[in-house]
């Protein structure tokens, strides 16, 4: 929401109607973990002091989906949000910055091949969907099979405790070399 004197007056007369809480709860309710879709509000800011009715509130959101139809659904839902107080304005900016990496038969076949090579090296390679985004999403959207997250073993993603598991680097390097060699010989 943008700063506006009318909004501040509306908040004084109806204090419960101007908080971003309703929009945040509506955004979070759009998540559908069964379909791999998440909507999370990761940044909230507004106001100038604790004892002053804020003229604006801003929330930064992250939306992720497993399929393009799901991304289309949640995008429509976000764009359909409206201010609950007629004297307030809701401005939605931004958009999708990469397509989802959908699991295709080609990606599944590539993973099976990687899993066979990993098994020969006594490495337990498991498939996982985490809903993240990488440059691989762009390649996958073009129909190119992609293995994402096959590099270093990490922990604490996107947190202050994020780290690489150093003891796993030699094993993962061996796996990557074997994958490259395995595909080179085909």
Secondary structure, 3 states (H helix, E strand, C coil): CCCCHHHHHHHHHCHHHCCCHHHHHHHHHCCEHHHCEEEEEEEEEECCCCCCCCCCEEEEEEEECCCHHHHHHHHHHHHCCCCCCCCCCCCCCCCCCCCCCCCCHHHHHHHHHHHHHHHHCCCCCCCCCCCCCCCHHHHHHCCCCCCCCCCCCEECCCCCCCEECHHHHHHHHHHHHHHHHHHHCC
